Amino acid sequence: MPSCPECDNLLDFDEDEVDEGDIVACDECGTEFEIVGTDPLELARVDDDELDDEDDEFMDEEEEDE
């Protein structure tokens, strides 16, 4: 089981059950990570700003469809 790069707590997921692009969160510190590689496992911290940008892009696409 991998550990959180932020707080070293064990992350509660099986490496064999995740795919690139999945988001996992640390139960201890709450930091979210995106799976950017599976062999070997690579995690990238997800910033709140990135999530907000993705939400904004999604909303823009919905408005265009109307």
Residue pairs with C-beta under 8 A, 6 or more apart in sequence:
1 10
1 11
1 12
1 13
1 14
1 15
2 10
2 11
2 13
2 15
2 41
2 43
3 9
3 10
3 11
4 10
4 11
4 26
4 28
4 29
4 31
4 33
5 33
5 43
5 45
6 26
6 29
6 31
6 45
7 26
7 28
7 29
7 31
9 26
9 27
9 28
9 29
11 24
11 26
11 27
11 33
12 27
13 24
15 38
15 41
18 24
18 35
18 38
18 41
19 35
19 38
20 35
20 36
20 37
20 38
21 34
21 35
22 34
22 35
23 32
23 33
23 34
23 35
23 46
24 32
24 33
24 35
24 43
25 31
25 32
25 33
26 32
26 33
31 45
32 45
32 46
33 43
33 44
33 45
33 46
34 43
34 44
34 46
35 41
35 42
35 43
36 42
36 43
36 44
